Amino acid sequence: MNTCDGCKHWRRHTLTHDNETLLGDCESPKFFKGYGFEAEEIVPDGVHVENDEGWALATAPKFGCVHWEAKEPEVFAGSGFDHFANRILP
């Protein structure tokens, strides 16, 4: 199964307290975060998570998910060569 660290929906936390940089948030349109939802918002392959303190569902980089989509390569401009961030960064 593909994991969060290679998914376009996953963003690593930038906070530095309590080891939070070890985790990230999923921005998949199938993940609903909040304090309630209507019946028409429920999708068969989605998830609803209570958004307590603004972080909702935090996952580790190697968490796997059926909603995984490959990250778009990031091109570093100005060097004359195409360098892709997902090839040179951990």
PDB file of N, CA, C and O in Angstrom:
ATOM      1  N   MET A   1       0.852  -1.178   0.000  1.00  0.00           N
ATOM      2  CA  MET A   1       0.000   0.000   0.000  1.00  0.00           C
ATOM      3  C   MET A   1       0.895   1.238   0.000  1.00  0.00           C
ATOM      4  O   MET A   1       1.946   1.248   0.641  1.00  0.00           O
ATOM      5  N   ASN A   2       0.482   2.265  -0.710  1.00  0.00           N
ATOM      6  CA  ASN A   2       1.207   3.532  -0.724  1.00  0.00           C
ATOM      7  C   ASN A   2       0.985   4.270   0.592  1.00  0.00           C
ATOM      8  O   ASN A   2      -0.031   4.077   1.259  1.00  0.00           O
ATOM      9  N   THR A   3       1.946   5.116   0.960  1.00  0.00           N
ATOM     10  CA  THR A   3       1.909   5.765   2.266  1.00  0.00           C
ATOM     11  C   THR A   3       1.859   7.293   2.148  1.00  0.00           C
ATOM     12  O   THR A   3       2.129   7.861   1.090  1.00  0.00           O
ATOM     13  N   CYS A   4       1.511   7.933   3.253  1.00  0.00           N
ATOM     14  CA  CYS A   4       1.295   9.383   3.299  1.00  0.00           C
ATOM     15  C   CYS A   4       2.481  10.192   2.787  1.00  0.00           C
ATOM     16  O   CYS A   4       2.284  11.213   2.128  1.00  0.00           O
ATOM     17  N   ASP A   5       3.695   9.766   3.071  1.00  0.00           N
ATOM     18  CA  ASP A   5       4.847  10.581   2.692  1.00  0.00           C
ATOM     19  C   ASP A   5       4.985  10.767   1.185  1.00  0.00           C
ATOM     20  O   ASP A   5       5.708  11.662   0.746  1.00  0.00           O
ATOM     21  N   GLY A   6       4.320   9.957   0.392  1.00  0.00           N
ATOM     22  CA  GLY A   6       4.346  10.118  -1.058  1.00  0.00           C
ATOM     23  C   GLY A   6       3.038  10.614  -1.640  1.00  0.00           C
ATOM     24  O   GLY A   6       2.865  10.632  -2.859  1.00  0.00           O
ATOM     25  N   CYS A   7       2.108  11.018  -0.773  1.00  0.00           N
ATOM     26  CA  CYS A   7       0.764  11.407  -1.217  1.00  0.00           C
ATOM     27  C   CYS A   7       0.621  12.921  -1.363  1.00  0.00           C
ATOM     28  O   CYS A   7       1.132  13.690  -0.549  1.00  0.00           O
ATOM     29  N   LYS A   8      -0.081  13.329  -2.412  1.00  0.00           N
ATOM     30  CA  LYS A   8      -0.282  14.756  -2.667  1.00  0.00           C
ATOM     31  C   LYS A   8      -1.184  15.425  -1.630  1.00  0.00           C
ATOM     32  O   LYS A   8      -1.168  16.650  -1.504  1.00  0.00           O
ATOM     33  N   HIS A   9      -1.960  14.656  -0.896  1.00  0.00           N
ATOM     34  CA  HIS A   9      -2.879  15.219   0.086  1.00  0.00           C
ATOM     35  C   HIS A   9      -2.233  15.468   1.449  1.00  0.00           C
ATOM     36  O   HIS A   9      -2.795  16.187   2.275  1.00  0.00           O
ATOM     37  N   TRP A  10      -1.063  14.885   1.691  1.00  0.00           N
ATOM     38  CA  TRP A  10      -0.448  14.913   3.024  1.00  0.00           C
ATOM     39  C   TRP A  10       0.509  16.078   3.185  1.00  0.00           C
ATOM     40  O   TRP A  10       1.336  16.341   2.312  1.00  0.00           O
ATOM     41  N   ARG A  11       0.392  16.780   4.312  1.00  0.00           N
ATOM     42  CA  ARG A  11       1.281  17.886   4.634  1.00  0.00           C
ATOM     43  C   ARG A  11       1.878  17.647   6.016  1.00  0.00           C
ATOM     44  O   ARG A  11       1.155  17.515   7.003  1.00  0.00           O
ATOM     45  N   ARG A  12       3.212  17.593   6.072  1.00  0.00           N
ATOM     46  CA  ARG A  12       3.891  17.407   7.363  1.00  0.00           C
ATOM     47  C   ARG A  12       3.639  18.630   8.237  1.00  0.00           C
ATOM     48  O   ARG A  12       3.633  19.762   7.754  1.00  0.00           O
ATOM     49  N   HIS A  13       3.430  18.386   9.542  1.00  0.00           N
ATOM     50  CA  HIS A  13       3.260  19.490  10.485  1.00  0.00           C
ATOM     51  C   HIS A  13       4.520  20.332  10.540  1.00  0.00           C
ATOM     52  O   HIS A  13       5.631  19.812  10.429  1.00  0.00           O
ATOM     53  N   THR A  14       4.346  21.612  10.709  1.00  0.00           N
ATOM     54  CA  THR A  14       5.490  22.509  10.830  1.00  0.00           C
ATOM     55  C   THR A  14       5.731  22.925  12.277  1.00  0.00           C
ATOM     56  O   THR A  14       6.745  23.554  12.582  1.00  0.00           O
ATOM     57  N   LEU A  15       4.815  22.581  13.162  1.00  0.00           N
ATOM     58  CA  LEU A  15       4.992  22.903  14.583  1.00  0.00           C
ATOM     59  C   LEU A  15       6.136  22.073  15.153  1.00  0.00           C
ATOM     60  O   LEU A  15       6.379  20.956  14.695  1.00  0.00           O
ATOM     61  N   THR A  16       6.827  22.596  16.128  1.00  0.00           N
ATOM     62  CA  THR A  16       7.994  21.893  16.650  1.00  0.00           C
ATOM     63  C   THR A  16       7.814  21.371  18.066  1.00  0.00           C
ATOM     64  O   THR A  16       8.728  20.735  18.592  1.00  0.00           O
ATOM     65  N   HIS A  17       6.689  21.610  18.696  1.00  0.00           N
ATOM     66  CA  HIS A  17       6.507  21.115  20.058  1.00  0.00           C
ATOM     67  C   HIS A  17       5.882  19.719  20.050  1.00  0.00           C
ATOM     68  O   HIS A  17       5.139  19.360  19.137  1.00  0.00           O
ATOM     69  N   ASP A  18       6.192  18.962  21.063  1.00  0.00           N
ATOM     70  CA  ASP A  18       5.607  17.624  21.260  1.00  0.00           C
ATOM     71  C   ASP A  18       5.797  16.687  20.070  1.00  0.00           C
ATOM     72  O   ASP A  18       4.905  15.897  19.761  1.00  0.00           O
ATOM     73  N   ASN A  19       6.936  16.763  19.405  1.00  0.00           N
ATOM     74  CA  ASN A  19       7.248  15.863  18.286  1.00  0.00           C
ATOM     75  C   ASN A  19       6.256  15.951  17.135  1.00  0.00           C
ATOM     76  O   ASN A  19       6.122  14.995  16.371  1.00  0.00           O
ATOM     77  N   GLU A  20       5.560  17.070  16.992  1.00  0.00           N
ATOM     78  CA  GLU A  20       4.535  17.171  15.948  1.00  0.00           C
ATOM     79  C   GLU A  20       5.095  17.142  14.537  1.00  0.00           C
ATOM     80  O   GLU A  20       4.352  16.842  13.602  1.00  0.00           O
ATOM     81  N   THR A  21       6.372  17.442  14.343  1.00  0.00           N
ATOM     82  CA  THR A  21       6.927  17.389  12.993  1.00  0.00           C
ATOM     83  C   THR A  21       7.042  15.948  12.513  1.00  0.00           C
ATOM     84  O   THR A  21       7.331  15.708  11.341  1.00  0.00           O
ATOM     85  N   LEU A  22       6.821  14.991  13.400  1.00  0.00           N
ATOM     86  CA  LEU A  22       6.820  13.579  13.012  1.00  0.00           C
ATOM     87  C   LEU A  22       5.496  13.179  12.373  1.00  0.00           C
ATOM     88  O   LEU A  22       5.382  12.092  11.807  1.00  0.00           O
ATOM     89  N   LEU A  23       4.495  14.054  12.461  1.00  0.00           N
ATOM     90  CA  LEU A  23       3.152  13.760  11.958  1.00  0.00           C
ATOM     91  C   LEU A  23       2.759  14.752  10.874  1.00  0.00           C
ATOM     92  O   LEU A  23       3.448  15.744  10.634  1.00  0.00           O
ATOM     93  N   GLY A  24       1.634  14.462  10.225  1.00  0.00           N
ATOM     94  CA  GLY A  24       1.117  15.372   9.207  1.00  0.00           C
ATOM     95  C   GLY A  24      -0.395  15.289   9.125  1.00  0.00           C
ATOM     96  O   GLY A  24      -1.022  14.449   9.769  1.00  0.00           O
ATOM     97  N   ASP A  25      -0.968  16.167   8.328  1.00  0.00           N
ATOM     98  CA  ASP A  25      -2.415  16.227   8.109  1.00  0.00           C
ATOM     99  C   ASP A  25      -2.753  15.810   6.697  1.00  0.00           C
ATOM    100  O   ASP A  25      -1.982  16.046   5.767  1.00  0.00           O
ATOM    101  N   CYS A  26      -3.905  15.193   6.539  1.00  0.00           N
ATOM    102  CA  CYS A  26      -4.394  14.815   5.224  1.00  0.00           C
ATOM    103  C   CYS A  26      -5.427  15.834   4.766  1.00  0.00           C
ATOM    104  O   CYS A  26      -6.354  16.170   5.503  1.00  0.00           O
ATOM    105  N   GLU A  27      -5.258  16.317   3.553  1.00  0.00           N
ATOM    106  CA  GLU A  27      -6.191  17.275   2.975  1.00  0.00           C
ATOM    107  C   GLU A  27      -7.036  16.630   1.868  1.00  0.00           C
ATOM    108  O   GLU A  27      -7.553  17.326   0.994  1.00  0.00           O
ATOM    109  N   SER A  28      -7.173  15.305   1.909  1.00  0.00           N
ATOM    110  CA  SER A  28      -7.991  14.606   0.921  1.00  0.00           C
ATOM    111  C   SER A  28      -9.432  15.105   0.987  1.00  0.00           C
ATOM    112  O   SER A  28      -9.951  15.342   2.078  1.00  0.00           O
ATOM    113  N   PRO A  29     -10.076  15.266  -0.147  1.00  0.00           N
ATOM    114  CA  PRO A  29     -11.483  15.682  -0.129  1.00  0.00           C
ATOM    115  C   PRO A  29     -12.397  14.609   0.467  1.00  0.00           C
ATOM    116  O   PRO A  29     -13.583  14.862   0.678  1.00  0.00           O
ATOM    117  N   LYS A  30     -11.875  13.441   0.735  1.00  0.00           N
ATOM    118  CA  LYS A  30     -12.658  12.366   1.356  1.00  0.00           C
ATOM    119  C   LYS A  30     -12.602  12.434   2.880  1.00  0.00           C
ATOM    120  O   LYS A  30     -13.325  11.700   3.555  1.00  0.00           O
ATOM    121  N   PHE A  31     -11.760  13.298   3.428  1.00  0.00           N
ATOM    122  CA  PHE A  31     -11.602  13.450   4.871  1.00  0.00           C
ATOM    123  C   PHE A  31     -12.335  14.711   5.306  1.00  0.00           C
ATOM    124  O   PHE A  31     -11.977  15.812   4.890  1.00  0.00           O
ATOM    125  N   PHE A  32     -13.344  14.559   6.129  1.00  0.00           N
ATOM    126  CA  PHE A  32     -14.143  15.674   6.597  1.00  0.00           C
ATOM    127  C   PHE A  32     -13.806  15.955   8.055  1.00  0.00           C
ATOM    128  O   PHE A  32     -13.877  15.058   8.895  1.00  0.00           O
ATOM    129  N   LYS A  33     -13.438  17.198   8.356  1.00  0.00           N
ATOM    130  CA  LYS A  33     -13.035  17.584   9.702  1.00  0.00           C
ATOM    131  C   LYS A  33     -14.003  18.625  10.219  1.00  0.00           C
ATOM    132  O   LYS A  33     -14.328  19.577   9.509  1.00  0.00           O
ATOM    133  N   GLY A  34     -14.467  18.459  11.443  1.00  0.00           N
ATOM    134  CA  GLY A  34     -15.385  19.437  12.003  1.00  0.00           C
ATOM    135  C   GLY A  34     -16.104  18.909  13.222  1.00  0.00           C
ATOM    136  O   GLY A  34     -15.701  17.907  13.814  1.00  0.00           O
ATOM    137  N   TYR A  35     -17.173  19.590  13.591  1.00  0.00           N
ATOM    138  CA  TYR A  35     -17.940  19.226  14.781  1.00  0.00           C
ATOM    139  C   TYR A  35     -19.348  18.792  14.450  1.00  0.00           C
ATOM    140  O   TYR A  35     -20.254  18.988  15.260  1.00  0.00           O
ATOM    141  N   GLY A  36     -19.555  18.226  13.317  1.00  0.00           N
ATOM    142  CA  GLY A  36     -20.866  17.762  12.930  1.00  0.00           C
ATOM    143  C   GLY A  36     -20.958  17.711  11.425  1.00  0.00           C
ATOM    144  O   GLY A  36     -20.147  18.304  10.714  1.00  0.00           O
ATOM    145  N   PHE A  37     -21.942  17.005  10.956  1.00  0.00           N
ATOM    146  CA  PHE A  37     -22.107  16.879   9.517  1.00  0.00           C
ATOM    147  C   PHE A  37     -23.541  16.490   9.220  1.00  0.00           C
ATOM    148  O   PHE A  37     -24.251  15.957  10.073  1.00  0.00           O
ATOM    149  N   GLU A  38     -23.944  16.764   8.014  1.00  0.00           N
ATOM    150  CA  GLU A  38     -25.281  16.415   7.556  1.00  0.00           C
ATOM    151  C   GLU A  38     -25.223  15.074   6.824  1.00  0.00           C
ATOM    152  O   GLU A  38     -24.162  14.679   6.339  1.00  0.00           O
ATOM    153  N   ALA A  39     -26.334  14.387   6.744  1.00  0.00           N
ATOM    154  CA  ALA A  39     -26.394  13.072   6.107  1.00  0.00           C
ATOM    155  C   ALA A  39     -25.915  13.121   4.658  1.00  0.00           C
ATOM    156  O   ALA A  39     -25.268  12.183   4.192  1.00  0.00           O
ATOM    157  N   GLU A  40     -26.223  14.200   3.943  1.00  0.00           N
ATOM    158  CA  GLU A  40     -25.818  14.282   2.537  1.00  0.00           C
ATOM    159  C   GLU A  40     -24.309  14.491   2.365  1.00  0.00           C
ATOM    160  O   GLU A  40     -23.795  14.366   1.253  1.00  0.00           O
ATOM    161  N   GLU A  41     -23.598  14.805   3.445  1.00  0.00           N
ATOM    162  CA  GLU A  41     -22.143  14.969   3.380  1.00  0.00           C
ATOM    163  C   GLU A  41     -21.390  13.646   3.500  1.00  0.00           C
ATOM    164  O   GLU A  41     -20.192  13.585   3.225  1.00  0.00           O
ATOM    165  N   ILE A  42     -22.081  12.600   3.903  1.00  0.00           N
ATOM    166  CA  ILE A  42     -21.433  11.303   4.105  1.00  0.00           C
ATOM    167  C   ILE A  42     -21.191  10.639   2.760  1.00  0.00           C
ATOM    168  O   ILE A  42     -22.108  10.502   1.951  1.00  0.00           O
ATOM    169  N   VAL A  43     -19.960  10.230   2.528  1.00  0.00           N
ATOM    170  CA  VAL A  43     -19.613   9.488   1.316  1.00  0.00           C
ATOM    171  C   VAL A  43     -19.181   8.087   1.730  1.00  0.00           C
ATOM    172  O   VAL A  43     -18.589   7.925   2.797  1.00  0.00           O
ATOM    173  N   PRO A  44     -19.459   7.071   0.916  1.00  0.00           N
ATOM    174  CA  PRO A  44     -19.190   5.687   1.311  1.00  0.00           C
ATOM    175  C   PRO A  44     -17.728   5.398   1.627  1.00  0.00           C
ATOM    176  O   PRO A  44     -17.435   4.519   2.437  1.00  0.00           O
ATOM    177  N   ASP A  45     -16.813   6.120   1.003  1.00  0.00           N
ATOM    178  CA  ASP A  45     -15.392   5.851   1.239  1.00  0.00           C
ATOM    179  C   ASP A  45     -14.697   7.017   1.939  1.00  0.00           C
ATOM    180  O   ASP A  45     -13.491   7.206   1.785  1.00  0.00           O
ATOM    181  N   GLY A  46     -15.454   7.795   2.706  1.00  0.00           N
ATOM    182  CA  GLY A  46     -14.887   8.942   3.400  1.00  0.00           C
ATOM    183  C   GLY A  46     -14.720   8.683   4.881  1.00  0.00           C
ATOM    184  O   GLY A  46     -15.031   7.601   5.378  1.00  0.00           O
ATOM    185  N   VAL A  47     -14.223   9.695   5.580  1.00  0.00           N
ATOM    186  CA  VAL A  47     -14.074   9.628   7.032  1.00  0.00           C
ATOM    187  C   VAL A  47     -14.447  10.995   7.608  1.00  0.00           C
ATOM    188  O   VAL A  47     -14.131  12.034   7.027  1.00  0.00           O
ATOM    189  N   HIS A  48     -15.115  10.977   8.744  1.00  0.00           N
ATOM    190  CA  HIS A  48     -15.469  12.201   9.458  1.00  0.00           C
ATOM    191  C   HIS A  48     -14.734  12.179  10.787  1.00  0.00           C
ATOM    192  O   HIS A  48     -14.857  11.232  11.563  1.00  0.00           O
ATOM    193  N   VAL A  49     -13.964  13.240  11.041  1.00  0.00           N
ATOM    194  CA  VAL A  49     -13.140  13.309  12.239  1.00  0.00           C
ATOM    195  C   VAL A  49     -13.445  14.598  12.978  1.00  0.00           C
ATOM    196  O   VAL A  49     -13.499  15.667  12.369  1.00  0.00           O
ATOM    197  N   GLU A  50     -13.647  14.507  14.296  1.00  0.00           N
ATOM    198  CA  GLU A  50     -13.861  15.713  15.080  1.00  0.00           C
ATOM    199  C   GLU A  50     -12.590  16.547  15.062  1.00  0.00           C
ATOM    200  O   GLU A  50     -11.497  16.028  15.286  1.00  0.00           O
ATOM    201  N   ASN A  51     -12.731  17.824  14.800  1.00  0.00           N
ATOM    202  CA  ASN A  51     -11.588  18.715  14.669  1.00  0.00           C
ATOM    203  C   ASN A  51     -11.298  19.400  16.002  1.00  0.00           C
ATOM    204  O   ASN A  51     -11.588  20.585  16.169  1.00  0.00           O
ATOM    205  N   ASP A  52     -10.733  18.666  16.940  1.00  0.00           N
ATOM    206  CA  ASP A  52     -10.422  19.185  18.255  1.00  0.00           C
ATOM    207  C   ASP A  52      -9.066  19.891  18.230  1.00  0.00           C
ATOM    208  O   ASP A  52      -8.065  19.292  17.836  1.00  0.00           O
ATOM    209  N   GLU A  53      -9.028  21.126  18.637  1.00  0.00           N
ATOM    210  CA  GLU A  53      -7.806  21.930  18.710  1.00  0.00           C
ATOM    211  C   GLU A  53      -7.144  22.158  17.361  1.00  0.00           C
ATOM    212  O   GLU A  53      -5.958  22.485  17.307  1.00  0.00           O
ATOM    213  N   GLY A  54      -7.885  21.992  16.273  1.00  0.00           N
ATOM    214  CA  GLY A  54      -7.393  22.357  14.959  1.00  0.00           C
ATOM    215  C   GLY A  54      -6.555  21.344  14.216  1.00  0.00           C
ATOM    216  O   GLY A  54      -6.090  21.641  13.115  1.00  0.00           O
ATOM    217  N   TRP A  55      -6.337  20.152  14.766  1.00  0.00           N
ATOM    218  CA  TRP A  55      -5.512  19.207  14.019  1.00  0.00           C
ATOM    219  C   TRP A  55      -6.240  17.957  13.574  1.00  0.00           C
ATOM    220  O   TRP A  55      -5.688  17.215  12.761  1.00  0.00           O
ATOM    221  N   ALA A  56      -7.388  17.685  14.028  1.00  0.00           N
ATOM    222  CA  ALA A  56      -8.230  16.566  13.576  1.00  0.00           C
ATOM    223  C   ALA A  56      -7.493  15.233  13.549  1.00  0.00           C
ATOM    224  O   ALA A  56      -7.218  14.664  14.605  1.00  0.00           O
ATOM    225  N   LEU A  57      -7.170  14.728  12.373  1.00  0.00           N
ATOM    226  CA  LEU A  57      -6.535  13.418  12.208  1.00  0.00           C
ATOM    227  C   LEU A  57      -5.087  13.624  11.781  1.00  0.00           C
ATOM    228  O   LEU A  57      -4.826  14.103  10.678  1.00  0.00           O
ATOM    229  N   ALA A  58      -4.153  13.266  12.645  1.00  0.00           N
ATOM    230  CA  ALA A  58      -2.730  13.379  12.320  1.00  0.00           C
ATOM    231  C   ALA A  58      -2.204  11.975  12.029  1.00  0.00           C
ATOM    232  O   ALA A  58      -2.484  11.037  12.776  1.00  0.00           O
ATOM    233  N   THR A  59      -1.446  11.833  10.948  1.00  0.00           N
ATOM    234  CA  THR A  59      -0.891  10.535  10.583  1.00  0.00           C
ATOM    235  C   THR A  59       0.625  10.612  10.495  1.00  0.00           C
ATOM    236  O   THR A  59       1.200  11.676  10.267  1.00  0.00           O
ATOM    237  N   ALA A  60       1.254   9.468  10.679  1.00  0.00           N
ATOM    238  CA  ALA A  60       2.703   9.343  10.507  1.00  0.00           C
ATOM    239  C   ALA A  60       2.993   9.148   9.019  1.00  0.00           C
ATOM    240  O   ALA A  60       2.102   8.744   8.272  1.00  0.00           O
ATOM    241  N   PRO A  61       4.215   9.426   8.576  1.00  0.00           N
ATOM    242  CA  PRO A  61       4.537   9.353   7.148  1.00  0.00           C
ATOM    243  C   PRO A  61       4.279   7.991   6.504  1.00  0.00           C
ATOM    244  O   PRO A  61       3.994   7.929   5.308  1.00  0.00           O
ATOM    245  N   LYS A  62       4.370   6.931   7.244  1.00  0.00           N
ATOM    246  CA  LYS A  62       4.214   5.591   6.653  1.00  0.00           C
ATOM    247  C   LYS A  62       2.817   5.008   6.831  1.00  0.00           C
ATOM    248  O   LYS A  62       2.619   3.808   6.642  1.00  0.00           O
ATOM    249  N   PHE A  63       1.838   5.850   7.195  1.00  0.00           N
ATOM    250  CA  PHE A  63       0.442   5.421   7.259  1.00  0.00           C
ATOM    251  C   PHE A  63      -0.049   5.181   5.831  1.00  0.00           C
ATOM    252  O   PHE A  63       0.247   5.978   4.940  1.00  0.00           O
ATOM    253  N   GLY A  64      -0.779   4.119   5.604  1.00  0.00           N
ATOM    254  CA  GLY A  64      -1.294   3.808   4.276  1.00  0.00           C
ATOM    255  C   GLY A  64      -2.774   4.119   4.155  1.00  0.00           C
ATOM    256  O   GLY A  64      -3.510   4.086   5.141  1.00  0.00           O
ATOM    257  N   CYS A  65      -3.205   4.423   2.932  1.00  0.00           N
ATOM    258  CA  CYS A  65      -4.584   4.849   2.729  1.00  0.00           C
ATOM    259  C   CYS A  65      -5.044   4.529   1.312  1.00  0.00           C
ATOM    260  O   CYS A  65      -4.251   4.584   0.372  1.00  0.00           O
ATOM    261  N   VAL A  66      -6.325   4.194   1.156  1.00  0.00           N
ATOM    262  CA  VAL A  66      -6.881   3.900  -0.165  1.00  0.00           C
ATOM    263  C   VAL A  66      -7.097   5.164  -0.999  1.00  0.00           C
ATOM    264  O   VAL A  66      -7.347   5.070  -2.201  1.00  0.00           O
ATOM    265  N   HIS A  67      -7.006   6.336  -0.383  1.00  0.00           N
ATOM    266  CA  HIS A  67      -7.198   7.593  -1.115  1.00  0.00           C
ATOM    267  C   HIS A  67      -5.883   8.206  -1.580  1.00  0.00           C
ATOM    268  O   HIS A  67      -5.854   9.360  -2.008  1.00  0.00           O
ATOM    269  N   TRP A  68      -4.818   7.458  -1.501  1.00  0.00           N
ATOM    270  CA  TRP A  68      -3.487   7.941  -1.887  1.00  0.00           C
ATOM    271  C   TRP A  68      -3.454   8.355  -3.344  1.00  0.00           C
ATOM    272  O   TRP A  68      -3.982   7.666  -4.216  1.00  0.00           O
ATOM    273  N   GLU A  69      -2.818   9.503  -3.595  1.00  0.00           N
ATOM    274  CA  GLU A  69      -2.549   9.975  -4.955  1.00  0.00           C
ATOM    275  C   GLU A  69      -1.112  10.496  -4.969  1.00  0.00           C
ATOM    276  O   GLU A  69      -0.686  11.180  -4.038  1.00  0.00           O
ATOM    277  N   ALA A  70      -0.383  10.177  -6.008  1.00  0.00           N
ATOM    278  CA  ALA A  70       1.022  10.556  -6.087  1.00  0.00           C
ATOM    279  C   ALA A  70       1.204  12.062  -6.027  1.00  0.00           C
ATOM    280  O   ALA A  70       0.408  12.823  -6.576  1.00  0.00           O
ATOM    281  N   LYS A  71       2.274  12.479  -5.347  1.00  0.00           N
ATOM    282  CA  LYS A  71       2.641  13.893  -5.328  1.00  0.00           C
ATOM    283  C   LYS A  71       3.073  14.323  -6.715  1.00  0.00           C
ATOM    284  O   LYS A  71       3.642  13.542  -7.477  1.00  0.00           O
ATOM    285  N   GLU A  72       2.795  15.567  -7.024  1.00  0.00           N
ATOM    286  CA  GLU A  72       3.303  16.151  -8.261  1.00  0.00           C
ATOM    287  C   GLU A  72       4.778  16.455  -8.042  1.00  0.00           C
ATOM    288  O   GLU A  72       5.143  16.951  -6.977  1.00  0.00           O
ATOM    289  N   PRO A  73       5.632  16.174  -9.012  1.00  0.00           N
ATOM    290  CA  PRO A  73       7.051  16.515  -8.842  1.00  0.00           C
ATOM    291  C   PRO A  73       7.221  18.024  -8.713  1.00  0.00           C
ATOM    292  O   PRO A  73       6.576  18.800  -9.417  1.00  0.00           O
ATOM    293  N   GLU A  74       8.099  18.422  -7.802  1.00  0.00           N
ATOM    294  CA  GLU A  74       8.399  19.841  -7.631  1.00  0.00           C
ATOM    295  C   GLU A  74       9.668  20.148  -8.415  1.00  0.00           C
ATOM    296  O   GLU A  74      10.714  19.540  -8.187  1.00  0.00           O
ATOM    297  N   VAL A  75       9.569  21.073  -9.317  1.00  0.00           N
ATOM    298  CA  VAL A  75      10.712  21.427 -10.151  1.00  0.00           C
ATOM    299  C   VAL A  75      11.385  22.663  -9.578  1.00  0.00           C
ATOM    300  O   VAL A  75      10.744  23.686  -9.339  1.00  0.00           O
ATOM    301  N   PHE A  76      12.692  22.549  -9.363  1.00  0.00           N
ATOM    302  CA  PHE A  76      13.473  23.699  -8.909  1.00  0.00           C
ATOM    303  C   PHE A  76      13.914  24.471 -10.134  1.00  0.00           C
ATOM    304  O   PHE A  76      14.651  23.949 -10.970  1.00  0.00           O
ATOM    305  N   ALA A  77      13.473  25.703 -10.244  1.00  0.00           N
ATOM    306  CA  ALA A  77      13.774  26.520 -11.426  1.00  0.00           C
ATOM    307  C   ALA A  77      15.120  27.222 -11.278  1.00  0.00           C
ATOM    308  O   ALA A  77      15.618  27.418 -10.170  1.00  0.00           O
ATOM    309  N   GLY A  78      15.687  27.589 -12.401  1.00  0.00           N
ATOM    310  CA  GLY A  78      16.877  28.406 -12.410  1.00  0.00           C
ATOM    311  C   GLY A  78      18.191  27.663 -12.490  1.00  0.00           C
ATOM    312  O   GLY A  78      19.233  28.304 -12.629  1.00  0.00           O
ATOM    313  N   SER A  79      18.196  26.348 -12.408  1.00  0.00           N
ATOM    314  CA  SER A  79      19.452  25.618 -12.400  1.00  0.00           C
ATOM    315  C   SER A  79      19.838  25.114 -13.787  1.00  0.00           C
ATOM    316  O   SER A  79      20.978  24.701 -13.998  1.00  0.00           O
ATOM    317  N   GLY A  80      18.911  25.144 -14.724  1.00  0.00           N
ATOM    318  CA  GLY A  80      19.190  24.590 -16.042  1.00  0.00           C
ATOM    319  C   GLY A  80      18.859  23.111 -16.120  1.00  0.00           C
ATOM    320  O   GLY A  80      18.826  22.550 -17.215  1.00  0.00           O
ATOM    321  N   PHE A  81      18.617  22.476 -15.009  1.00  0.00           N
ATOM    322  CA  PHE A  81      18.255  21.060 -14.959  1.00  0.00           C
ATOM    323  C   PHE A  81      16.946  20.929 -14.181  1.00  0.00           C
ATOM    324  O   PHE A  81      16.633  21.762 -13.330  1.00  0.00           O
ATOM    325  N   ASP A  82      16.207  19.904 -14.472  1.00  0.00           N
ATOM    326  CA  ASP A  82      15.000  19.629 -13.697  1.00  0.00           C
ATOM    327  C   ASP A  82      15.381  18.776 -12.494  1.00  0.00           C
ATOM    328  O   ASP A  82      15.814  17.634 -12.646  1.00  0.00           O
ATOM    329  N   HIS A  83      15.220  19.327 -11.319  1.00  0.00           N
ATOM    330  CA  HIS A  83      15.485  18.599 -10.086  1.00  0.00           C
ATOM    331  C   HIS A  83      14.156  18.391  -9.376  1.00  0.00           C
ATOM    332  O   HIS A  83      13.405  19.347  -9.179  1.00  0.00           O
ATOM    333  N   PHE A  84      13.864  17.191  -9.000  1.00  0.00           N
ATOM    334  CA  PHE A  84      12.593  16.903  -8.362  1.00  0.00           C
ATOM    335  C   PHE A  84      12.804  16.709  -6.872  1.00  0.00           C
ATOM    336  O   PHE A  84      13.626  15.899  -6.444  1.00  0.00           O
ATOM    337  N   ALA A  85      12.042  17.470  -6.084  1.00  0.00           N
ATOM    338  CA  ALA A  85      12.184  17.453  -4.634  1.00  0.00           C
ATOM    339  C   ALA A  85      11.953  16.067  -4.054  1.00  0.00           C
ATOM    340  O   ALA A  85      12.623  15.685  -3.095  1.00  0.00           O
ATOM    341  N   ASN A  86      11.024  15.308  -4.613  1.00  0.00           N
ATOM    342  CA  ASN A  86      10.735  13.997  -4.031  1.00  0.00           C
ATOM    343  C   ASN A  86      11.864  12.999  -4.305  1.00  0.00           C
ATOM    344  O   ASN A  86      11.827  11.889  -3.775  1.00  0.00           O
ATOM    345  N   ARG A  87      12.842  13.351  -5.098  1.00  0.00           N
ATOM    346  CA  ARG A  87      13.996  12.486  -5.343  1.00  0.00           C
ATOM    347  C   ARG A  87      15.183  12.860  -4.475  1.00  0.00           C
ATOM    348  O   ARG A  87      16.040  12.018  -4.207  1.00  0.00           O
ATOM    349  N   ILE A  88      15.249  14.125  -4.023  1.00  0.00           N
ATOM    350  CA  ILE A  88      16.410  14.556  -3.275  1.00  0.00           C
ATOM    351  C   ILE A  88      16.137  14.832  -1.811  1.00  0.00           C
ATOM    352  O   ILE A  88      17.073  14.959  -1.022  1.00  0.00           O
ATOM    353  N   LEU A  89      14.867  14.927  -1.433  1.00  0.00           N
ATOM    354  CA  LEU A  89      14.525  15.181  -0.043  1.00  0.00           C
ATOM    355  C   LEU A  89      13.980  13.903   0.588  1.00  0.00           C
ATOM    356  O   LEU A  89      13.321  13.106  -0.078  1.00  0.00           O
ATOM    357  N   PRO A  90      14.259  13.715   1.877  1.00  0.00           N
ATOM    358  CA  PRO A  90      13.741  12.492   2.546  1.00  0.00           C
ATOM    359  C   PRO A  90      12.241  12.474   2.634  1.00  0.00           C
ATOM    360  O   PRO A  90      11.665  11.522   3.162  1.00  0.00           O
TER     361      PRO A  90
END
